[in-house]
Amino acid sequence: MLEAVWSRKKIGLIIGISQLAFIIIFGFLVDYGWDGSPASKRTSSASHSEVSKVVVVLPGKNASSMALQTVDHPVPVTTSKFPVETYYAMFQDVHVMVFVGFGFLMTFLRKYGYSSVGFNFLLAAYVLQWSTLMRGFLRLSENDYRIKLDIVSLINSDFTAATILISFGVVLGKLSMSQYLIMVLFETVFVTINEWICYEMFFIKDVGGTVAIHLFGAFFGLALARTIHQKKWSHDDFNKLKFGSHYNDLLSLIGTLFLWMFWPSFNAALATDDGRYRAVFNTYFAITASCLSAFMTSSFLSHGKFSLVSIGTIDKNTKINTDTDTDTDTDTDTDTEHRHRHS
């Protein structure tokens, strides 16, 4: 009896228990960061991350006796660390990519049109909460054992969701809903640890997430697919699911268009200062070139015709993500980027 109830209700129970756990953890550990706190509370709750170093000149009896000293200078309470007018537009663009772009991109399988969009919606929403907590756990000691929220932490959560959804696309149609939730639960932990290794240990420059997002998501999905592979899955059985109708291809191409349009925002969301402009400019022309290359390749492979499936597959540009904000004539300051990605 209990086994039958569990088989019918386990999805709802897993989601409900997870959400209850999130609510409890958020209630005990999560707090608004500098930007979300009222000005009256910023001075009393400011940590070392809200203090800047300023060099002052100490006067002496004469010019030769003057000395330099570095002192802590608190950030003015009216100053925003990450102004919403600077980050929110690109944050919302990335949000659309995660929920609309990836959602419709996954509709290429014949029998998984509705479920791909629905599962994408559910898994992404799950990851947004879980990844926020995971990043906060790694930095509890730096924030007085509190998880601080700001607009950059929301963007980072969207990036983690994008990583998970890349893996989700690899094993689409091969797992049950409960297995997808288990995959998301563990992969989010691995994604967070991988980002910490990449950015904190090796200090890699990866503002667009080629290594931490695209490569990790793809290889994790491939490893998972190889792990769960069953010999009884024949090519004929899979081909019955793989080849969709024209409507599947059209919806998948719509998802590609959403990803294509907002890709400059994805690459520039965490870039800083003039690097943000370079990220937009470089990505803008890179994706237009990739579009032409996709149509050219499709024409060659399809004997003069255009294939929506091949265009949707080819028309992506990941290489530009790594050094999209780099100026080849000058050295860029990566310290600010690292702080933004992990604040």
Summary of the structure (lengths in Angstrom):
residues: 343
radius of gyration: 23.4
end to end distance: 49.0
largest distance: 90.7
contacts: 1054
relative contact order: 0.11
helix: 69%
strand: 6%
